[in-house]
C-alpha cells in the first residue's frame, strides 16, 4: 500500500517557486537512451548510484525482502542479462531483485536497481512478457527518468524533509495517506510511454517477441477490471486506478503494438519461451506470506498474531508489510494496522491523545468488539468523511481501522464499515495452524477441462473462472486447449 505523509502533501503545494528556479537552472541535454533533447538532470551518475544503494534496503524492507528462491533469482538474472545486451548501456550496472510481495508491481531506482514482485510474475505468462517488464524498467534507468524526476521534484523534496521533521502525529500521516493518493506521480506520462517504447526495442533487439509487451499490458488491464468487478465498482480502462501513476491501459497497449510493428519483427517470429517460464514459477508462493497475514477471499487472517476480520461484500483486501488496505464501491476505503500502547492508558485516551494527537475529532465513543475494549471518533480526511477506531487487543497492543467515505455516498456504507470493525476477532491456535500458504501449480489441460472446471480447482469462492482466465492471459470467453500448460492456485 502507498502512503504519503502530510508533509509531502503540504510540500507539493508550497515548493513550486523553489522547484521552478532549480528547473530553470538545469538546462537541457541529450537523452542517452533515445538521442532526443530533454531537461538535463541535476543528479550526476555517481549521485544516482549512491541514491540507489542507499534506498535499496528501504525497498527490501517495504516489500517483504527478496524472494528466497535462488534458482528463480538466477533465471530472472539470465533474462536481464539477455535484455541489457540490446540497450545503450550493455555493461550496466544493473541489479534485478524479485521482491517477496503479492502486489503486482515493478519499478526501478537510480543506479540500475530494478525490482519485480512475485505478484507480477504470477500474472506473467511467458519469458518474453517478463523480459518486456524488465526492459521497461531498464528503459527508465537508461533514460535517466529518476534523475529527471528528482530534478522536477527537488524543491518538494527539500521542503518535505523539513516539514517531515516537525510533524509527528501517526494519525495525521495516515490521514494524509488517504487524502493525498496520486498527488505526486512517480513518472510523467511521457516518461512511461518512453520506457514502454524502449522496452519494446530491447525485446526485439534481444530476440524476444516485441508484441509480448502489449500482451502483458492486456493482462494488467484484465486484472484491474476483475478487481473492480469483484468490488462491484465502476472500471474506466482509460483512467489510472487509485494507486497507479501509469497512463491508461488501452492507450499504452495501442502504443506498444505500434512500437512492436516499428521493429519490423512479425508477431510470433521471435521467442516467447512459455514452457520454460511456467516451469520456473511452478510452486512459487502466491498471495500473502502467512507470516505477514493472508487474504482468503474477503477474510484477512494473521496466524502469527492470532486475529482475523472480514471485509463486507463488494470490498477487496490488499495486504502489505505496513498496513492492510480495504477498498469498496464509490471510493470507499479503509486502512488497518496495529501499534503498541502503554498498558495503563485507557483506549479512548490512546485514540485522542496518542494515535490522533493534533487531529480535530468528534467526541470519543467507547464500545466493545467481541469482548475487547474499543473507541471511535470521526474527523475530516481531505475529501473524505473519516472514522478512527482503536481496539485494545491486549493491555499493550491495539489494532486500528481508519475508514473514509466520500460525501456524495452519504451514509450508504456506514453499515458495511461497521460490520468490518465488528468482525475483528481473536482466533484459536487451531485456526492459526489451519492457515496454509498458496502456491502456483502448473498443470496440463486434459480433454474436457474448461475454465470453469479448472477455476473450481482453485481456492477462490467467487469469480473462479474469471480469475483463472485472467491468471492465464485468456480472453473473457476463451477456453484452455487440451495439452496446454496453465496456472492454477492451490493451498500447500
SVG drawing of the C-alpha trace seen along z (x, -y; Angstrom):
<svg xmlns="http://www.w3.org/2000/svg" viewBox="-27 -31 57 67">
<polyline fill="none" stroke="black" stroke-width="0.4" points="0.0,0.0 1.2,-3.5 1.0,-6.1 2.1,-9.8 2.8,-11.9 1.1,-15.2 4.5,-16.8 4.6,-15.6 1.1,-16.9 1.9,-20.3 5.3,-20.4 3.8,-19.7 1.7,-22.8 4.3,-25.1 7.5,-24.2 6.6,-25.4 8.7,-28.6 11.9,-26.9 11.4,-24.0 10.9,-26.4 14.2,-28.1 16.0,-24.9 14.4,-23.7 15.4,-26.9 19.0,-26.4 19.1,-22.8 19.4,-23.4 19.0,-20.7 20.9,-17.7 20.6,-14.7 18.7,-11.7 21.3,-8.9 18.7,-6.2 16.7,-7.9 19.1,-10.6 16.5,-13.3 16.9,-16.6 15.5,-16.8 15.7,-18.6 19.2,-18.0 19.2,-16.0 20.8,-17.7 21.9,-14.4 25.2,-13.1 25.7,-9.4 27.6,-9.0 24.8,-10.6 22.3,-8.2 24.4,-5.2 24.6,-6.4 20.9,-7.1 20.1,-3.6 22.4,-2.0 21.1,-4.0 17.4,-3.2 17.8,0.4 17.5,1.6 14.4,-0.5 12.7,1.1 13.5,4.5 12.0,3.7 8.9,2.1 8.2,5.1 8.9,8.0 12.5,8.6 13.9,10.5 12.1,13.7 14.2,16.6 14.4,18.8 17.9,18.8 17.1,20.8 14.3,18.5 16.5,15.5 19.2,16.9 16.7,17.4 15.5,13.8 19.1,12.6 19.7,14.5 16.7,12.8 18.0,9.5 21.5,10.2 19.9,11.0 17.9,7.8 20.7,5.4 22.8,6.5 20.3,4.7 20.4,1.4 22.6,-1.6 24.4,-0.6 25.1,3.1 27.8,3.0 25.3,1.7 25.5,1.9 22.1,3.5 20.7,5.4 17.3,7.1 15.6,8.3 12.4,10.4 10.5,8.9 8.6,11.2 5.3,9.3 1.9,10.3 1.4,6.8 1.6,6.6 4.4,4.1 7.7,3.4 9.9,0.3 13.5,-1.0 15.8,-3.1 18.6,-5.3 21.9,-3.5 20.4,-0.4 18.4,1.1 15.4,2.9 12.6,4.7 9.8,7.1 7.4,8.6 6.4,12.3 2.8,11.0 3.7,9.5 5.5,12.7 2.4,14.7 0.4,12.7 3.1,13.0 2.6,15.9 5.9,16.3 9.5,15.3 9.1,12.6 6.4,10.8 8.7,10.7 11.6,9.5 9.3,6.7 8.6,5.6 12.3,5.7 13.1,3.9 10.6,1.2 12.2,0.6 15.7,0.6 14.4,-2.0 13.6,-4.2 17.1,-3.8 18.9,-4.3 16.8,-7.4 17.6,-8.7 14.0,-9.3 14.7,-9.0 17.2,-11.8 14.7,-14.0 12.0,-13.2 14.4,-14.2 15.1,-17.5 11.4,-18.2 10.6,-17.5 13.7,-18.7 12.0,-21.7 9.2,-19.5 11.8,-17.0 13.7,-19.7 10.7,-21.3 9.1,-17.9 12.2,-16.9 11.9,-20.0 8.2,-19.6 8.6,-15.8 10.9,-16.6 8.3,-18.5 5.1,-16.5 4.9,-13.6 1.3,-12.5 0.7,-9.0 -2.9,-9.6 -2.0,-12.8 0.4,-10.8 -2.3,-8.1 -5.0,-10.7 -2.7,-12.4 -2.2,-9.0 -5.9,-8.5 -6.5,-12.0 -3.4,-12.6 -3.1,-9.5 -1.8,-10.2 -0.8,-13.8 2.8,-13.2 3.1,-10.6 6.4,-8.7 6.9,-9.3 5.3,-11.6 3.0,-10.0 5.6,-10.9 8.3,-9.1 6.1,-6.0 5.4,-5.9 9.1,-6.4 10.0,-3.5 7.4,-1.4 9.0,-2.2 12.5,-1.4 11.3,1.9 9.8,3.0 13.0,2.1 15.0,4.1 12.7,7.1 13.2,7.1 17.0,6.5 17.4,9.4 15.5,11.9 12.2,11.8 8.8,11.2 8.2,7.4 4.4,7.9 4.8,9.6 4.8,6.1 1.3,5.4 0.2,8.9 1.2,8.3 -0.4,4.8 -3.6,6.6 -3.3,8.9 -2.8,6.0 -5.9,4.3 -7.9,7.5 -6.7,7.9 -7.7,4.3 -11.1,4.8 -11.7,8.0 -10.7,6.3 -13.3,3.6 -15.9,6.3 -15.2,8.1 -15.9,4.9 -18.9,4.1 -17.2,0.9 -17.0,-1.0 -13.9,-0.4 -12.8,-3.0 -9.9,-1.5 -8.9,-4.9 -8.1,-6.2 -5.5,-5.4 -6.6,-3.4 -6.5,-4.9 -2.9,-3.9 -1.5,-4.0 0.8,-6.5 0.8,-4.9 -1.1,-6.1 -4.5,-4.4 -4.1,-0.8 -5.8,-0.9 -3.6,-3.8 -0.4,-2.0 -1.5,1.2 -2.1,-0.6 1.2,-2.4 3.1,0.8 1.6,2.5 2.8,-0.4 6.3,-0.2 6.4,3.5 5.3,3.0 8.1,0.4 10.7,3.1 9.9,5.0 9.5,8.2 6.4,10.2 4.2,11.4 5.3,14.8 8.6,14.6 10.8,14.2 10.9,16.2 8.2,16.3 9.5,19.3 6.2,20.0 7.0,23.6 10.4,22.5 8.8,19.7 6.0,21.8 8.4,24.5 10.5,21.8 7.5,20.4 5.8,23.7 5.5,23.9 6.1,20.1 4.4,18.6 1.2,16.8 -0.6,14.1 0.5,13.3 3.1,14.9 1.3,16.3 4.0,14.6 2.5,11.2 -1.1,12.3 -3.1,13.7 -6.2,12.7 -8.7,15.5 -11.5,14.1 -12.9,11.3 -11.2,12.5 -7.9,11.3 -6.2,13.8 -3.0,13.3 -2.0,16.7 1.2,15.4 -0.7,12.6 -3.9,14.6 -6.6,12.4 -8.9,12.1 -11.5,9.8 -13.9,9.9 -14.4,7.3 -18.0,6.6 -19.4,7.8 -18.2,5.8 -15.0,4.9 -11.5,6.1 -8.5,6.5 -4.8,5.8 -2.1,6.7 1.3,5.2 4.1,5.3 3.0,1.9 -0.8,2.0 -3.9,3.6 -6.0,1.6 -9.7,2.4 -11.3,0.8 -15.1,0.7 -17.5,-0.9 -17.8,-4.6 -14.3,-5.4 -14.9,-3.9 -11.6,-3.0 -10.3,-1.7 -6.8,-1.1 -6.0,1.4 -2.8,1.6 -1.5,2.3 0.5,0.4 1.9,0.6 0.4,-1.4 1.3,-1.9 -0.5,0.7 -2.1,-1.8 -3.5,-4.1 -7.3,-3.8 -8.3,-3.1 -10.2,-6.3 -7.3,-8.4 -5.0,-6.4 -7.1,-7.3 -7.4,-11.0 -4.0,-11.7 -1.6,-9.3 -2.8,-8.0 -4.8,-11.1 -2.8,-13.7 -3.2,-17.0 -6.3,-15.9 -9.7,-17.6 -12.1,-14.8 -15.7,-14.5 -16.5,-13.3 -15.0,-9.9 -17.4,-6.9 -16.4,-3.8 -17.8,-0.4 -16.9,3.3 -15.7,5.5 -16.0,9.3 -15.1,8.7 -12.3,6.2 -12.5,2.5 -12.7,0.1 -13.1,-3.6 -14.1,-5.6 -14.3,-9.2 -14.9,-10.9 -13.0,-13.6 -12.4,-15.0 -9.7,-13.4 -9.1,-15.6 -12.1,-14.9 -13.3,-12.0 -15.6,-11.7 -13.3,-9.7 -13.7,-7.5 -10.9,-6.2 -11.4,-3.0 -8.9,-1.7 -9.4,1.8 -7.5,3.0 -6.3,6.5 -4.1,6.7 -3.1,4.1 -0.1,3.1 -1.4,3.8 -4.0,2.0 -5.4,2.6 -6.8,-0.3 -9.2,-0.9 -9.1,-4.3 -12.1,-4.5 -13.1,-7.0 -16.3,-7.6 -16.9,-10.4 -19.6,-13.0 -21.7,-12.0 -22.1,-8.5 -23.8,-9.8 -24.3,-7.1 -24.7,-4.3 -21.6,-2.4 -21.8,-3.1 -23.3,0.4 -20.7,2.1 -17.8,0.4 -19.4,1.0 -19.6,4.8 -15.9,4.6 -14.9,3.3 -17.2,5.6 -15.8,8.7 -12.4,8.2 -11.8,11.2 -9.1,13.3 -8.5,16.7 -7.6,20.0 -4.3,21.9 -6.1,24.5 -7.4,21.8 -3.9,20.3 -2.4,23.7 -5.0,24.3 -3.7,21.3 -1.6,22.7 0.3,20.7 -0.9,20.6 1.3,21.6 1.2,21.6 0.7,25.1 1.3,25.6 -0.9,28.3 -1.6,29.7 -5.1,29.2 -6.9,32.5 -9.7,33.3 -12.9,31.9 -11.3,29.4 -12.7,25.8 -12.0,22.5 -15.0,23.3 -13.7,26.7 -10.1,25.6 -11.4,22.5 -13.1,24.8 -9.8,26.5 -8.5,23.2 -9.1,21.7 -11.4,18.8 -15.1,19.0 -16.2,16.3 -15.4,15.4 -13.4,18.6 -13.5,19.0 -12.8,15.3 -9.8,15.5 -8.5,18.5 -8.7,16.7 -7.0,13.5 -4.3,15.5 -3.6,17.3 -4.0,14.4 -7.1,15.8 -9.8,13.6 -13.1,13.3 -14.9,16.2 -11.9,18.3 -11.3,21.9 -8.0,23.6 -6.8,26.1 -6.1,29.8 -2.4,30.3 -1.8,26.7 0.0,26.0 -1.8,23.5 -1.5,22.0 -3.9,22.6 -3.7,21.5 -3.7,24.2 -3.2,24.4 0.1,26.0"/>
</svg>
